[in-house]
């Protein structure tokens, strides 16, 4: 009988660990989602892991190669509760697979402000002023609505100079 287990990958090596598990013929599940982020001032779509540093693996309970998995490049160890290795129920894996397929970039929180959200200017002449995000203007700039002297003014600003405010 096979069961799903959870392994922890080394930081920033989960993709490498997944690749090496694939090369060994070990069934695994590494859920990712494509989101839009601002990286070095430019809007980019990137693949982000749903569970950072964790990979689900399906192994035969009778013939588990524990050392084979633990010695895989990029893998830290199995997730354990005390001395017991954590098993993940099959329905949970199926549910995650369904949820990942239905997720969209808009449904995931990112560092890119959306129209109407409050933002704070982090650099330049208008540093520390708060405004409302109006629109993106190309890959590197955004348009912000600021209230200056009781008048709403549009300000075109670099993406690196604006941060989304947390609610």
LOPA-500235 format. One record per residue (C-alpha): x negated, y, z negated; chain. Coordinates in steps of 0.2 Angstrom, whole numbers. Layout:
LOPA-500235
+-------+-------+-------+----+
!    xx !    yy !    zz ! ch !
+-------+-------+-------+----+
!     X !     Y !     Z !  A !
...
+-------+-------+-------+----+
***
This chain:
LOPA-500235
+-------+-------+-------+----+
!    xx !    yy !    zz ! ch !
+-------+-------+-------+----+
!     0 !     0 !     0 !  A !
!    -6 !    17 !     4 !  A !
!    -5 !    33 !    -7 !  A !
!    -9 !    51 !    -5 !  A !
!   -22 !    59 !   -16 !  A !
!   -29 !    76 !   -18 !  A !
!   -47 !    81 !   -16 !  A !
!   -56 !    97 !   -20 !  A !
!   -68 !   104 !    -7 !  A !
!   -83 !   115 !   -10 !  A !
!   -79 !   133 !    -8 !  A !
!   -78 !   139 !    10 !  A !
!   -82 !   121 !    16 !  A !
!   -64 !   114 !    17 !  A !
!   -64 !   114 !    36 !  A !
!   -81 !   105 !    37 !  A !
!   -74 !    92 !    24 !  A !
!   -59 !    89 !    35 !  A !
!   -69 !    87 !    50 !  A !
!   -80 !    74 !    41 !  A !
!   -65 !    65 !    35 !  A !
!   -58 !    64 !    52 !  A !
!   -75 !    57 !    59 !  A !
!   -74 !    43 !    46 !  A !
!   -56 !    39 !    51 !  A !
!   -48 !    44 !    35 !  A !
!   -31 !    51 !    36 !  A !
!   -30 !    68 !    29 !  A !
!   -18 !    83 !    28 !  A !
!   -25 !   101 !    27 !  A !
!   -11 !   113 !    29 !  A !
!   -15 !   130 !    37 !  A !
!    -5 !   145 !    43 !  A !
!    -9 !   159 !    55 !  A !
!    -8 !   176 !    47 !  A !
!   -12 !   194 !    53 !  A !
!   -26 !   202 !    42 !  A !
!   -36 !   218 !    43 !  A !
!   -54 !   213 !    44 !  A !
!   -68 !   226 !    46 !  A !
!   -55 !   238 !    51 !  A !
!   -47 !   228 !    65 !  A !
!   -31 !   218 !    65 !  A !
!   -34 !   200 !    68 !  A !
!   -25 !   184 !    67 !  A !
!   -34 !   171 !    57 !  A !
!   -30 !   153 !    51 !  A !
!   -29 !   153 !    32 !  A !
!   -27 !   137 !    21 !  A !
!   -11 !   135 !    12 !  A !
!   -20 !   128 !    -3 !  A !
!   -38 !   135 !    -3 !  A !
!   -51 !   121 !    -6 !  A !
!   -39 !   107 !    -7 !  A !
!   -36 !    93 !     6 !  A !
!   -24 !    78 !     4 !  A !
!   -30 !    61 !     9 !  A !
!   -21 !    45 !    12 !  A !
!   -30 !    30 !     6 !  A !
!   -26 !    11 !     4 !  A !
!   -24 !     8 !   -15 !  A !
!   -33 !    -9 !   -14 !  A !
!   -48 !    -4 !    -4 !  A !
!   -51 !    14 !    -9 !  A !
!   -69 !    19 !    -5 !  A !
!   -71 !    32 !   -19 !  A !
!   -89 !    35 !   -17 !  A !
!   -87 !    36 !     2 !  A !
!   -75 !    51 !     0 !  A !
!   -84 !    59 !   -14 !  A !
!  -101 !    59 !    -4 !  A !
!   -92 !    66 !    11 !  A !
!  -100 !    83 !    16 !  A !
!   -90 !    97 !    10 !  A !
!   -80 !    87 !    -3 !  A !
!   -82 !    91 !   -22 !  A !
!   -72 !    77 !   -30 !  A !
!   -55 !    70 !   -32 !  A !
!   -42 !    80 !   -42 !  A !
!   -40 !    71 !   -59 !  A !
!   -29 !    73 !   -74 !  A !
!   -41 !    66 !   -88 !  A !
!   -48 !    50 !   -81 !  A !
!   -33 !    47 !   -69 !  A !
!   -35 !    52 !   -51 !  A !
!   -20 !    62 !   -46 !  A !
!    -8 !    54 !   -34 !  A !
!     3 !    65 !   -23 !  A !
!    21 !    58 !   -20 !  A !
!    24 !    55 !    -1 !  A !
!    41 !    65 !    -1 !  A !
!    30 !    80 !    -7 !  A !
!    18 !    78 !     7 !  A !
!    33 !    77 !    20 !  A !
!    41 !    92 !    12 !  A !
!    25 !   102 !    14 !  A !
!    23 !    97 !    32 !  A !
!    41 !   103 !    36 !  A !
!    38 !   119 !    26 !  A !
!    22 !   123 !    35 !  A !
!    30 !   120 !    52 !  A !
!    43 !   132 !    48 !  A !
!    32 !   146 !    41 !  A !
!    28 !   161 !    52 !  A !
!    15 !   175 !    50 !  A !
!    29 !   187 !    45 !  A !
!    34 !   176 !    30 !  A !
!    17 !   175 !    22 !  A !
!    10 !   189 !    12 !  A !
!    -5 !   198 !    20 !  A !
!   -15 !   213 !    18 !  A !
!    -7 !   222 !    33 !  A !
!     6 !   234 !    28 !  A !
!    23 !   233 !    36 !  A !
!    34 !   248 !    42 !  A !
!    41 !   257 !    27 !  A !
!    29 !   250 !    14 !  A !
!    20 !   261 !     2 !  A !
!     1 !   263 !     5 !  A !
!   -13 !   272 !    -3 !  A !
!   -27 !   281 !     6 !  A !
!   -43 !   274 !    -1 !  A !
!   -56 !   285 !     8 !  A !
!   -58 !   302 !    16 !  A !
!   -51 !   319 !    13 !  A !
!   -34 !   312 !     8 !  A !
!   -41 !   299 !    -4 !  A !
!   -29 !   293 !   -18 !  A !
!   -13 !   300 !   -10 !  A !
!     1 !   289 !    -7 !  A !
!    12 !   288 !     9 !  A !
!    23 !   277 !    19 !  A !
!    16 !   266 !    33 !  A !
!    25 !   271 !    49 !  A !
!    16 !   261 !    63 !  A !
!     0 !   253 !    70 !  A !
!   -10 !   263 !    83 !  A !
!   -21 !   251 !    92 !  A !
!   -32 !   239 !    83 !  A !
!   -41 !   250 !    72 !  A !
!   -29 !   264 !    67 !  A !
!   -13 !   267 !    58 !  A !
!     0 !   281 !    57 !  A !
!     5 !   285 !    39 !  A !
!    19 !   297 !    33 !  A !
!    12 !   309 !    19 !  A !
!    22 !   322 !    10 !  A !
!    11 !   338 !     9 !  A !
!    18 !   354 !     2 !  A !
!    36 !   347 !     3 !  A !
!    34 !   343 !    21 !  A !
!    33 !   325 !    29 !  A !
!    17 !   324 !    40 !  A !
!    11 !   311 !    51 !  A !
!    -7 !   306 !    48 !  A !
!   -17 !   295 !    60 !  A !
!   -30 !   285 !    49 !  A !
!   -43 !   271 !    51 !  A !
!   -36 !   254 !    44 !  A !
!   -51 !   254 !    33 !  A !
!   -45 !   269 !    24 !  A !
!   -28 !   263 !    19 !  A !
!   -22 !   249 !     7 !  A !
!    -5 !   242 !     4 !  A !
!     2 !   246 !   -14 !  A !
!     7 !   231 !   -24 !  A !
!    26 !   232 !   -30 !  A !
+-------+-------+-------+----+
***
